[in-house]
């Protein structure tokens, strides 16, 4: 049967490179380290090290086994850190996954509201794409996420946050900038900044709307992220049908947005790892998110 002391000796030997170094780390003798390693190899029926000229060189099997050991030790070290935090009364932290455009627009307002009541709580913001957010939720690597709505997935719970209509973004000197509302027909012949199909999620509605209107556009650039889409518009590379969150940020860079007459909207949700126990902090963060979303000022009617 595997013994913790054997695994500890193996890890110390791998990280220090010598049995002397491992012995120092464990505060035992060098022969004791050698015995622990030999016992481990017997238990596993694996040769973990090649012995040549008094040196121990890890075998391929030893390297593979070390990777698994390290993963488990990191988990144990995390438990030790949590226990130390509890002993020292260190505030519990939270980790929030968020789409990049939301992490630079609505999330700072949510955190400002949340930190009014929890000023000493450390917050980690994991800004990533939709697919990565779902994986982090399923793997329970984050406490909560703010993202676009998605079909039901095992291991994830959701709660509606807000729904917003799309806008049409264009350079401030564009011919359509003088119009109050942009229709699909207005985009005939325009260069458009589109979404990469793999990351499209709801954005197929945009192309379907243009097709139904018989409007032909040129998708000169396709990209994953909303901010990149706005940046391309700011540099005169085309127009884009966009979410409205980042409009205020890009207004100072020569981008104007106008309501788009098509009935297209995005739903954003709060998402949680399924079956997880939500702390008081997470309930307070949820309340802050809902309060901010309810009164969020896009700078125009949407």
C-alpha positions, 0 to 999 in steps of 0.5 A: 500500500502506498504511504504518504511518506514514500510519496513525500520522499519521491516529490522531494527527490524530484524537486531537489534533484539529489537524495541529499537535498531530499533528506534535508527537506524532510529532515531525515538521513540520505539512506532513509530517503533511498529506502523510501524510494526503493519501497515506493518502486516495489509498491508500484512495480515501477522503476522510477529512477535510473541509478548511475555513478551515484546519481538518480535520474528519473525514468519516463515512468518517474516523470509521468508519475511525478506529474500526477503526484504534483497535481495531488500535492497542489490540492493538499497545499491548497487545503493547507492554505485554506486551513491557515487562512481560517486560523488567521481569520483571513477573509475568504476570497471569491473568483468571478469568471467574466466575458472580457467586455463585461469585465471592463464595463459592468463588473467594476460597478458590481465590485464597487458596490460589493466592496462597500460592504466587504472591503477586505475580501480579495477578488479574482477576476478570470476574464475569458471567452464563453467556452472557457467560462463554462469549463471553469464552472463545470470544474468548480474553478470559479465561484460564479460567472457573468456571461451570455445565456447558454443552453442547459448544461450539466453541472451549471446553474443559471439565473437571468441577469439582464437582456439588452438589444444590439446596436450598430457601431460605425465610425463617427464620420460614416454616412449613416451616423446622422440616422437615428435608427439603422435598419438591415437594408441600410447596411447594403454593400457595407464592410462589416466586422463579424463574429468567428462562427465557432464563437458565434453563440447567438450571433447567427441571428445577425446574419439571418436578419440580413439574409431575410432583408436581402441585404448583402454585406462584406464581412472583411474581418471576423473576431472573437471579442467585442472590444476587438470588434469595436476597435476595428470600427474605430479604425475605419475598417467597417461597421458592426452589430454589437452589444451595447456595453462597450459603447461608452468606452469606444465613444472617445475613440470615434465610434458612434452606435445607433439602435438597430431596428431588427429584433435581436437581443442578448441575454446575460446570466449569472452562472454557478457551479451546480450543487455548490454551497454558496457562501454569504459573500456569494449571495452579497455579490449576486445582490450587487450584480442584480442591483447594478444590472437593474440600473445600468446606464448604457448612455442611450436607450436600449 
